[in-house]
Amino acid sequence: MILSLFIREYIILIVTEHTQKERLGF
């Protein structure tokens, strides 16, 4: 319920951070 929503938001945050790092060349 709320926990699954929190997990989904956390995963999205990690994925966006990873893509930003790749974009910067890290």
C-alpha positions in Angstrom: 0.0 0.0 0.0 1.9 3.1 1.2 5.0 1.1 1.7 5.0 -0.1 -2.0 4.5 3.6 -3.0 7.5 4.6 -0.9 9.7 1.8 -2.4 8.7 2.8 -5.9 9.6 6.5 -5.3 12.9 5.3 -3.8 13.7 3.2 -6.8 12.9 6.1 -9.1 15.2 8.3 -7.1 18.1 5.8 -7.4 17.5 5.3 -11.1 17.4 9.1 -11.8 20.6 9.6 -9.7 22.4 6.8 -11.6 21.4 8.2 -15.0 22.5 11.7 -14.0 25.9 10.3 -12.9 26.3 8.5 -16.3 25.3 11.7 -18.1 28.0 13.6 -16.2 30.6 11.0 -17.0 31.0 9.3 -13.6 
